[in-house]
């Protein structure tokens, strides 16, 4: 089973807003980091220790979805698929929801399991 790993300080995640959090992977040189994949994170407005963590990968053909706050939808730029704020499919070619990732909060950090980076 993939271990949990820290991705962000919870204080850096504004309540009620979706934020694309890049995942970094350590390289051989401990001082440098390389950008890897990312995850969409939303901190609950009323329960600040509760989060939603979604994969940004469209379940149709693997494009990266973008959050459109004006429409309250995740939109795939490749083929127009849309997902609601819970990651559920709304329209277009995708047939499955966005993947929801396991998370934990520990020592002020948000930790996730999944989305290898």
N, C-alpha and C positions, 0 to 999 in steps of 0.2 A: 504494500500500500504506500502511496506517495505521502511523504511527510508534509506537515504544515510548514509554511515559511512566511516570514514577515514581508509585507509589501508596502505598508504606509503607516505613519503615525495617525491614530484615529482623530487627533486634533486637526489634521490637515484636510479632513474630509467634511465639507460643509453639509449640515443636516438638510435633508429634503432635496438635494441636487445630485444628479448623476455626474460622475467624474470618471474619465478614462484614466486609469492608473497604469503607467508602464511598469512592466516587470523587468528587473535587471538581473543579469547573471554574472557571477564572479568569473573573471578570467584568470589565467595563470598568475598575472600580476595583481596582487590583492588591492592595489591602489586604483586600478582601472575597472570600469564596469562597461558592459556592452548592453545596448538596448535590446530587449527581447520582445515577446508579445505583451499584451496589455489585457486588463479586465475592466469592465464597467462596475463601479461601486456606488451605492447610494446608502448614506447614513440616514436612519429613520429620524424624522423630525421630533417625534414624541418620546422615543426610546433610544437615546444616543448610543447604547451598547448593542443595538440591533442594526444589521446591515443587509442589503441585497448585493450579491456579487454574481455578475453574469459574464459569460464568455462573450466577446465581441464578434465571434465568428458566426456568420450567417450559416444556417443549417442547409441552405440550398447548394451553394458551390464554394463556400469558404471565404467569401469576401468579408471585410471588416465593416460592421454596421456603425452608423453614427446616430447619436442621440439628437433628436429635434425637439427641443423644449417647447417651441411654438405649436407643435402638433402633439406633444406628449407621446411620441413614438420613436422607436429605433427604426432606422431606414437603411436598407442595403443599397449602396450606390450602384451596384452592378446590374441587378435585375428588378429593382423596385419592390422587393419584399419588405413588409413592415411587421413590427412586433410591438406589443403594448409595453407599458412601464414595468410589467411583471416578467417580460420576456416571452409572452405567449404570441404565437403567430396570429396576425390580423389579416394580411392579404399577400398576394403575389405567389411566386413559385415555391417558397419554403413550405414544407409540410410538417416541420417539427419546431418546437419552441427553442429559444436560445438556452444553452446549458447553464444551469444554476450551479455555482461552485460552493463547496463546503468552506466555512470560515470559522475562526476563533478570534477572540480578543484576549491578548495577554500583555501585561505590562505596558499598556497604552499603545500597543501595536495591533494592526489588523493582520492576521495570518490567514492564508488560503491554502487549500490543497487542490492541485490541478493546474491546467494551463502551463505546461512545461515551458520553462524559459531559460 
